[in-house]
Amino acid sequence: MLPKHIRFYIRNIFLLIIFFIMLKYCSLLFLKSPNEMPSKPLTDTTIDYGYLGNSNEASERLHLNTILKIMQQIHKANEQQLILNTNKYGPLENDSVVIVIQVHNRINYLKYLVTSLSLARDISKALLVFSHDFYDKEINDYVQAIDFCKVVQIFYPHSLQTHPHTFPGKDPNDCPRNITKDEALIKKCNNALYSDLYGHYREANFTQAKHHWWWKANYVFHELKATRYHTGLILFLEEDHFVSEDFLHVLMLMQTSTENLCAHCNILCLGNYLSEFTAKSYRAKAKCLNFDASHNMGLAFNRTTWSRIKNCATAFCSHDDYNYDWSLLHVSEKCLEKKFTVLSIDGPRVFHIGSCGVHQKSKDCEASELISEIKQVLRLAFQFGQLYPPLLKTTASILEAKNKKPNNIKANGGWTDPRDHQLCLSMTLPLSLTSILNSSYQSNKTGVQIV
């Protein structure tokens, strides 16, 4: 019999050989899986969502490797949660404002927003959370160069970029948007039974925004180490917003004024959709109203309000509307015992500058003209002493709103696929339950693959 130490080495070598063979076998199975294999080579920053043709094995491997690298970077960033500039500005205080910015890939708009943020008073006390659904080196480099406050990046892990040809992206066997239900049943496409209230089928590029908003809200309130116990205000912005230099001053003034102006208000709104901007708009006035989907610009609330929203996760995630703001309105109207009430500033401190995106198809995505107009109005408002108001007055109250008829909400559709409902709900569950739910998504029939 061989000596004991010789047998130990032989046994370990044998086990390593077996492990290597199994690993190679699993890798081959993974690469051959039709649901996992995208079909066109990609760069690190561009993904062709519509291409579904066949390509050679080398291209498929390159495409898969690119996606895997992006997923690794996303996982690493979400694990590290690296906060930049803490050595310069110190840790986040509990009364500091956390500003969460939803970012896709429109860097030209993002630059305008960041520039406006850099000029705001007291911005150095805030934490900027950039929540991305598109991994892009140019955008990442730009964000990481910000030096006027604390910054952290998080990445939505179920994006179209990392799932171009599997749910929650566009599966090749998903039903086309405008196909009839009879045609879908004959075709036997994945979601044939689940057309929306207008008879249309899901569009992945529309559903992503609502998924992303829900994921980032859950992540910031419960997963992000810097904010999971934060009880101060969380302000939600988007990449195509622009802020005034006094937006933080006004936000804090609104917060301290709620007791006198709007005791039942639980949401603050810094933006509104004015048909035109004038310096007269900036008188220190606000409205106290029932929440409406138009209160989606510069939306701010604290953990108490979030808890009420999260408790209505089923209402939010199952409502047949691909818009997060209209889904929040549905929560307010149909799920809560008492509707959300909003203190909304008359003179907007948050502006929408986006002229192209998911809904607007424009060759010219430049916003310089509109921004010049906004800046001119803000300069005049400053000259007239209407920025940095010392106090606020109300021009409308919730008492007036109570006399109005209940809102007759008509959903915008695009959200009847049970896969969307399940993914959305999974983001609000404990991690262990989420893993179980995700594993149940694996289906050859639907082609669902959540990573």
N, C-alpha and C positions, 0 to 999 in steps of 0.2 A: 504494500500500500504506500502511496505517495505521502510525503510529509505533509503535515497540516497546513503550513504556510503556502506550499505549492498548490494544494487543492483549493485554498482560498483564492489565489490569483486566477486559476483556471476557471473557477466558478464565476468570478466577476467578469472575466473576458467573455465567457459564454453568454452571460446575461446582457452585456453590452451589445454583442452581435445580434441577439434576438431583438433588443430594443431598437437597434438601427434598422433592422429589416421591417419591423412593424411601423416605424416612423416613415420610411420610404413608401410603404404600402398605403398608409393613410394619406400621404401627400399626393400620391397618384389618384386616389379616389376623389380627393378634394378638387384637384385640377380638372377632373373629368366631369364634375357635377354640372349639369346644364343650368341649374338655378343660380349657381354661384359664378358662372363664367361670363364676364362681360366680353364684348366682342370687338373692341377697337382700342388701339394703343392711345394712352393719354399722356399729357404732361402733368407736372405737379400742380398746375394752377388752372387747367382747362379740361372740362369733361364734356364730351358730346353725348347729351342725354337721348338724342333721337336715333342714333345709329344702331341698327339691330342686325346688320348683315353678318355673313360668315367671314372669318379671317383666319390666317394661318396660326399654327400653334405658338410660334415665337411671339406674334403680336398679342395673342391672348395672355401669354405669360407676362409680357411687359405691362399690359393693362392691369392684370391682377396684382402684380408687384407694386404698381403705382398706388392702387387703392389701399393695399395692405400697409404701405409706408405711411400714407395719409392717416389711416386708422391708428397706427402706432403712435404717430405724433399727437393725434387728438387725445388718445388715452393717456399719454405721458403728461400733456398739459393739464388735463382734468385731474390727474392724480397729484401733480406737483402743486397746482394752484399758486403759482409764483406771483407774489405781489411786488410790483416794481416801485421804486422810489420810497420805500418805507424808511430807509436810512435818512432821507431828506425831510420827510413829512411826518414820521412817527406812525404809531398804530392807529387803526380806525376807532374813533370815539363813538359811544352808543347814540349820541345825539347828532352825529354827522349824517349827511345825506349820502345814500348809496345810489349811484346813477347807472342803470342797466341799459345798455345800448344793443339793440338787435341789428346784427350786421350780416349782409349777404355778400355781394361782390361789387358794389358800386362805390369804388374808392374815391371818385371825384366828389360825390356827395359827402362821403365820410370826412374828407379833408375840410370841407366847409363847416361841418358840425364841430369837429375837433378845434378848428381855429376859433369858432365862436365860444366854445367852452373855455379855451385858454384865456379869453379876455374877461371872463366873468369874475366878479368879486367873490372872494372866499372859496374859490374852486380848489385851492390847495388843501382844504379841510375834507374834501369829498373823496370817495372811492369810485373810480370808473370801472365798471364791469363790462367788457366787450364780449358779447355772446355771438359766436360765429356759426353759420351753417354752411360755410364754404372756406376751405383751407387754402390760403393763398399767401405765398411768400412776401409779395409786395405789401399786401395789407398788414401782415404780421409785423414786418419790419417797421412800417409806419406807426403802428400802434405801440410797439415796444420802444419807439424813440420819444414818446410823450414824456415830458419832464416837469409838467406844471402841477401834478397831483399823483396820488397813488393809482396804480393801474393793474388790473388782472384780466386775463383772457380765459374764457371757457368755450368749449366747442360742442355744439349739438351733435350727438353721436349717431343719429339715424337719418342723416341727410341724403339728398339725391346724389350728391357727389360721391358718397361712399356706397350707395345702393342704386346705381344708375339703371339696372335692369332687373331688380328684385324689389319687392315691397320693403319699405314705404316709397321707393321709386316706382317707375313704370315697368311693371312686369310685361314681357312680350305677350302673355296670354290674358292680360287685363282687357276689359271691354273698352272699345273706343268711346269717347265722350258722347257722340251723337247717334250711336246705334240704337235701334228700338229694342224693347225688352224681348219681343218675339225673336228678333234677329240674334240677340245675345244668347237666348236659350238654345237656339239652333247651333250657334257658333260654339257654345259651351265654354265661354270665356269665364275667367275666375269669379268675377263679381256680378254675374248675369242676373241674380235675384235682387240686386241692391242698387237700382237706379234711384236718384234723388227725387224730391217732390216735383221737379220739372222734367223728369224722365231722362236725365243725364247721368253719366257715370263719372266717377272720381277723376280728377286731374292732379297728378302728383305734385306739380309745381305750385298749385294753389293750396293743397292740404299742408305742405311743409311749413308755411308761415304760422298756422295755428298750432301745429305740433311743437314748433320751435318756441313759440311764446309760452306755452304751457310747461315745456321742459325747463326753460330758463327760470321761470318763476319758482317752480318747485326746487330747482337746483340752488338758487340764491337763498331761498328761505330755509332750506334743510340740508344741503350738501356742501356748500361753499364754506370752508372753515371760518373765513373772516366775517361772514354775515349770518351764519345759521342760528346765532343767538341775538342778533341785532334787533332791537325793538324800535329803532327810528324809522324815518321815511325811506321808502324805496321808490325812486323816480324812474319811470320807463320811457325811454326814447328810442328812436329808430335812426338808421344811418342817413336818411334823407330829411332829418330835422335840423333846425338852426335855432340857437337860443340868444336871448338878449343878455346884456352884461349884468342885469339885475335879477336874473331869473331865480337865483338861490335866495336872494333877499326877499323877493315876493313870495317864494314858496314857504319860507320860514314865517313870514308875516301871516300868510294864510293859515298856517298850522296854529299859531298862537291866537288867531282871531276867531277860530271856529266856535269857541265857547260862547262868544257874544253874538256872532253873526249867523252861525249855523250849527247849533249845538248837536244836532243829529248827523251832521256830515261825517262820512267815513272815507271819502275819496276827495282828493284835490286835483284840479285840472288847470294846467298852465297854458293850454293852447285852445284856439277855436278857429273855425274856418270863416274868417271875414272875407266878404266879397272884395273889399278894398281896404288898404291900410291908411289910416290918417292919424295925425298926432293927437287929435281929440279922443281917440279910442283909449288913450292911456291914462285917463283919469282913474283914480284909485277906487274902482268899483268892482264888485263881484256879484255873482248870482248864486243862490242856494236852490238847487233843483234836483229832481229825480235823475238818477243816472241814465244816460242815453249813449248810444253807440258813437255819437259825435264827440264824446268826451274821451277819445282815445289818444289824444295828442298831449304829451306831457302829463300822463296819468301818474299819480303818486298815492300810495297808501302804506300802512304799516302792517305789522304781523297780525294784529287783531282782525283787520279787514281780510287779510289773506286767509286766515283760518276759516272765515265764513265762506270764502270762495272755494277753498279746498274741500270743505265739507259738502259742497255741491258739485264735486268732480263728475259724477255720473250725468248730471244735467248739462254740464259744460261739454263733456266728451261725447255725448250722444246726440246733441242738438244738430240738426241738419243745416249747418252753416259753417263754411270753411273759414270764416272770419272770427278771430278771437274776441274782438270788441262786441260784435253782435251776439256771440256766445255768452259773454259776460252780462249783456243786457238780458238775455234769456234767464240766466242764473238769478239776476236781480228781480225779474218780473214773476218767474214761475217757481223758484226754489226757496227763496228767502221769505221768512215771515214778514220782515220789514225790508222794503226796497232800499238799495243803496242810494244815498243822497250825496250830492257833489257840490263843493264850493268851487266855482269856475270863475277865473279872472276875466274881466271884460276885455282889457287890453292884453293881447296874447304875449307871452314871454317865450313861447315855443312856436316855431313856424314850420310848415311843411314846404319843402323846396323841390321835391321830386317831381320831375316831369316825365319820367319813364321808369318802367319797372315791370312787375307782373301784370298789372292792369293797363298801363300806358305803354304803347309801343311807339317810341319816337327815336328818330335817328340822332336827334340833338338832345343829349342828356346834360347839357350845360345849364347851370342855374344862375349864371352871373347877373343877368338882367333883374331877376326877381330879388336876388340878394342885395343888389344895389338899391332897389326900391325899399326893401326892409330897413337897410342901414340908414337911408335918408329919413325915413319916418322915425326911427329910434333916435337919430340925432336931434330932430325937432322936438321929440318928446322929452329928451334930456334938457334941451334949452328952455322948454316951458316948465321944467321942474316936475315932470310927471313920471320919471323913473325914480326908483328907490323911494316909494311912498312911505310915509311914517305910519299910516293907518289905512284901513279899508272900510268902505261902506257897501251895503248890499243894494242892488237895484231890483232884485226879484227874490222871493222867498219860497220855501217849500210849502208854506201855507197856501199860496196861490196855486202851486203845482198840484196840491191834493184835490183841488176842485176840478181838475181836468179829468177827462175820461182815461181809463187804463190804456196803456199802449197796446195797439193791435200789431204785434210783431209778426212780420212775414219773413221766414228764414230765407237765406240766399242760396241754400242748397249746397251740393258738392261734398256732403259729409254723411253718407248713409252706409258706407262700406264698414262692416263689422271689424275689419282689420284696423281701420283708423280708430274706431271706438276703443278697441282692446289696447292698441299701442298708447293712446292718450291716457287711458286709465292706469296702465302699467307704470307710468311716470309718477303716480301719486302713491304707489304701494311701497312697503318696505322692500329692501333689496332682495331678500330671500324669496318673497312672493313674486317679485318682478322676474327673477330668474326662472321660476316655475312657469309663470305665464308666458315668458318669451319662448321657453322650450316647447310650449304647446302650439306655438305659431308654426313650427316646422311642418310643412304640409306639401306633399307633391301636387295635390290638387290645386292649391292656391299659389304655390310658388313663394310662400312667405319666408323671408329669412331676415331676422333681426339680429344684428351683431352689436 
